[in-house]
Amino acid sequence: MPLGNALRTQFGSSFKYVVMSSATIPTILSVGNDKFTKGGRYIESNAPDMLSLHMIHGVRTGLKDPNSILLSRSVAQVFFGNQDPIGKAVKINNGIDVKVAGVYEDFPENSTFNDVLFLAPWDIIARDTKNKEDWDANQFMTYVQLADKADVDQVSARIKDIKMKQVPQESKSYKPEMFLFPMANWHLYSDFENGVSVGGRIQYVWLFGIIGAFVLLLACINFMNLSTARSEKRAKEVGLRKAVGSLRTQLVIQFFSESLLVVGVAFVLTIGLTVLLLPQFNVLSGKQLSLIWENPYFWLGSVGFILLTGLLAGSYPALYLSSFQPVKVLKGAFRVGRFAAIPRKVLVVVQFTVSVTLIIGTLIVYRQIQFAQSRPIGYDRNGLIIFQTPTPTVHTHFDAIRDELKQAGAIAEMTESHSPMTDLFLALADFDWPGKDPNLQASIGVIQVSHSYGKTVDWQIQQGRDFSRALASDSSGIILNESAVKLMGLQQPVGNIIKLRNLSFRVIGVIKDMVMESPYEPVRQSVYLINDRKGNFAILKLAPQTSSHEALAKIEATLKKYDPESPFDFKFVDQEYARKFDDEVHIGTLALVFTILAIFISCLGLFGLASFVAEQRTKEIGVRKVLGATVFNLWQLLSKDFVVLVLIALGIATPIAWYFLSDWLAKYEYRTDISWWIFAVSGAGAVVLTLLTVSYQSIKAALMNPVKSLRSE
């Protein structure tokens, strides 16, 4: 916490702003009888200027008054409707009276601060003098904006030097890193390894950008294929134009113009579909995207997109059609040679390579999600609810509330914890144990709980026993998870003494690893300690014999009895755990949508191409029927070439998909394998879709009366 003041004092000229802030903290805001829990930050008064807040009411300097608060537009609307909120009274956590000094526009969805619904004075949370000088209080954040001529690397080095002077000597062996990172990059580049940014959400931006480009390429290939496939029908037109003096350049311009016209009309239709389907897309992606009509770069980009797509789609047809020789065409000697079909076949292979790769990728993504969802988590999350306890009331009356709810049949058990079930708030490196390697560098999670924690979450004891309120010695007891035992190398962990700084704890039990953080990563080595002080969270196990609705009503009524000022804002632990899969679920859903679109476009082009091939071979089919060929024989004849092309595409797509998906899966420690059957199913699906697509045209041609096709011969 002292870092902000140290920077201002020692290197003030290097910064425009130095701002201390809490994390986003769920807080009870009250206006009269209206009470809601909203996430907000306690932050220094110069933050609104640094963040360039767009103020709707009031001014950015409002937080200079220690008894003020800034509300987001959405929160102000909830409390005050359309009234002017300036000067209105608000109560924080049922105890701190402040007045509204301003209303700011909500942070956008893609902002790091999108969950910040109010800003309150920093002094409210920093009044503890001890914390102000405690260099170990790492729960707070420091934001800086550099002066115009400041060098980022030099300032980073200075900040690290200030901090390292306060790090204990034994902790320096862990080689901690500290450096500045641009907030503009935080949303997309927030993944780090060994102090180096290795990406983040930007990978998904690139992923779907590339997929979108490939889907567009499929549509361009369709245009190329169908344009060149109909070349015989336009051959005489080209021949006549050349005969009357048209230059090849003029013909190329004509064909490019036709292509651009098609793309332009398609763009207009696309705008309409985008307006219509954007709400559904936002649901699928979990984002809140909007169209930026007023942005000139959008329209400039759109024009460039139309030109690029039109030129790409029209390039091959324009050059191919304009190359016809008028003498051959007008004499009727022009025929599409056998080699003219090769580019079309190559383009079909490209189409299905993309489609099959997307099919394989979608299957792998869903398989990875299911694999992680089925992972044993070490506790029973069913029937668990959790809510924050910003006031000490629940802790003060814990036994009375617990006993009353159990007697009412609402809960099976209740506990307190400093961390939620689906996250880990504290990790420390200052542990020591018998036989510890002095060179070992490891951070161990610390979860502070009440005695009934294990019974509430139904953790699985592997060795020793659970905490017991009947044993006073358990106040200095410690329970390890399996990962901690493995890290420490303890053969018989129960009874060993574990030291944390100047405190000693005796191991009383070992539990099965509980998944509290990412379900895709190894469980962090963690320890569980008894803490008799107020916890941040209350965790309740609903009674199985009572309906959830009835149990929750009883819980709310009981809590209101003891703390009428606090709202009962609870969450189901199983739903919170399910949210850990949101990113991958959205990726899988979007990949599925793109895959279906890619397959549809590919099959659409294949259908048109099959129609052309069937028409081109009409006389051959008639002759074969006269000579005794069956419908099945003719279906085989017309379908096999397309099936061969799809099989070639499968052969190309398989190593490509394996390479990129192996790289994607590598970022997960807990991951599925890439099974052979995924490629087999993808290939079989592509072949079946191909046969279904071309069979209509093939069977239609095979059933045609041969007399009609041979009449002109």
Secondary structure, 3 states (H helix, E strand, C coil): CCHHHHHHHHHHHHEEEEEEECCCEEEEEEECCEEEEEEEEEECCCHHHHCCCCEEEECHHHHHCCCEEEEEHHHHHHHHCCCCCCCCEEEECCCEEEEEEEEECCCCCCCCCCCCCEEEEHHHCCCCHHHHCCCCCCCCEEEEEECCCCCHHHHHHHHHHHHHCCCCHHHHCCCCCCCCCCHHHHCCCCEEECCEEEECCHHHHHHHHHHHHHHHHHHHHHHHHHHHHCHHHHHHHHHHHHHCCCCHHHHHHHHHHHHHHHHHHHHHHHHHHHHHHHHHHHHHHCCCCCCCCCCHHHHHHHHHHHHHHHHHHHHHHHHHHCCCCHHHHHCCCCCCCHHHHHHHHHHHHHHHHHHHHHHHHHHHHHHHHHHHHCCCCCCCCCCEEEEECCCCHHHHCHHHHHHHHHHCCCEEEEEEECCCCCCCCCEECCEECCCCCCCCCCCEEEEEECCCHHHHHCCCEEEECCCCCCCHHHHHEEEEEHHHHHHHCCCCCCCCEEEECCEEEEEEEEECCCCCCCCCCCCCCEEEEECCCCCCEEEEEECCCCCHHHHHHHHHHHHHHHCCCCCCCEEEHHHHHHHHHHHHHHHHHHHHHHHHHHHHHHHHHHHHHHHHHHHHCHHHHHHHHHCCCCHHHHHHHHHHHHHHHHHHHHHHHHHHHHHHHHHHHCCCCCCCCCCHHHHHHHHHHHHHHHHHHHHHHHHHHHHCCHHHHHCCC
